[in-house]
């Protein structure tokens, strides 16, 4: 797992006095997983999917996982599909 401070998708705030970081690229506008809650998958299940790389998400410097509705919909569409065997 990439530490949030080493993640190329997150860049430092331009102000030298600010220690906040801002998200760029496809994660701009990402919201906490809890905000994307619905009846299909629990927040812990989505967090685990993000940790395993199955859900396109980013963990912020505050430790909160963030994603987008589009990424959650993509995850739901591919949830029960089998991956090809390695080898």
C-alpha positions as CSV (number, residue, x, y, z in Angstrom):
1,X,0.0,0.0,0.0
2,X,1.3,3.5,-0.8
3,X,1.6,5.9,2.1
4,X,-0.6,8.9,1.4
5,X,2.3,11.3,1.5
6,X,4.1,9.3,-1.2
7,X,1.1,8.9,-3.4
8,X,1.6,10.7,-6.8
9,X,-2.2,11.4,-7.0
10,X,-1.9,13.7,-4.0
11,X,0.1,16.9,-4.2
12,X,1.0,19.4,-1.6
13,X,-0.9,22.6,-1.1
14,X,1.1,25.5,-2.7
15,X,1.1,27.6,0.4
16,X,4.3,27.1,2.5
17,X,2.3,27.6,5.7
18,X,-0.3,25.0,4.9
19,X,0.1,21.4,5.8
20,X,-3.0,20.2,4.1
21,X,-2.8,18.2,0.9
22,X,-5.2,18.2,-2.0
23,X,-6.3,15.4,-4.2
24,X,-5.8,15.7,-7.9
25,X,-6.7,13.8,-11.0
26,X,-9.5,11.3,-11.1
27,X,-9.8,11.6,-7.3
28,X,-10.7,15.2,-7.3
29,X,-14.2,15.4,-5.9
30,X,-13.9,12.1,-4.2
31,X,-16.0,11.7,-1.0
32,X,-15.7,9.4,2.0
33,X,-16.9,5.9,1.5
34,X,-19.5,6.4,4.3
35,X,-21.1,9.1,2.1
36,X,-21.6,6.6,-0.7
37,X,-23.4,4.1,1.5
38,X,-26.3,2.1,0.2
39,X,-28.0,-1.3,0.8
40,X,-25.8,-3.2,-1.6
41,X,-22.4,-3.1,0.2
42,X,-21.5,-2.1,3.8
43,X,-18.8,0.6,4.4
44,X,-16.4,-2.0,5.9
45,X,-16.8,-4.1,2.8
46,X,-16.0,-1.2,0.5
47,X,-13.1,-0.2,2.7
48,X,-11.7,-3.8,2.4
49,X,-12.3,-3.7,-1.4
50,X,-10.3,-0.5,-1.6
51,X,-7.5,-1.9,0.5
52,X,-7.4,-4.9,-1.8
53,X,-7.4,-2.7,-4.9
54,X,-10.8,-3.9,-6.2
55,X,-12.4,-0.5,-5.6
56,X,-10.8,2.6,-7.1
57,X,-10.2,4.7,-4.0
58,X,-7.6,6.7,-2.2
59,X,-6.8,6.9,1.5
60,X,-6.2,10.4,2.6
61,X,-3.6,11.7,5.0
62,X,-6.4,11.6,7.6
63,X,-6.8,7.9,7.1
64,X,-10.3,8.1,5.6
65,X,-10.9,6.2,2.4
66,X,-12.4,8.3,-0.5
67,X,-13.9,7.3,-3.8
68,X,-16.5,8.4,-6.3
69,X,-20.0,7.1,-7.1
70,X,-18.7,6.1,-10.6
71,X,-16.0,3.9,-9.0
72,X,-18.5,2.3,-6.7
73,X,-20.8,1.5,-9.6
74,X,-17.9,0.0,-11.5
75,X,-17.0,-2.1,-8.5
76,X,-20.6,-3.3,-8.1
77,X,-20.8,-4.2,-11.8
78,X,-17.7,-6.4,-11.6
79,X,-18.2,-7.8,-8.1
80,X,-19.2,-11.3,-9.0
81,X,-17.2,-11.8,-12.2
82,X,-14.3,-14.2,-12.2
83,X,-10.9,-13.2,-13.1
84,X,-8.8,-15.2,-15.6
85,X,-6.6,-17.9,-14.1
86,X,-2.9,-16.9,-13.8
87,X,-0.5,-18.9,-15.8
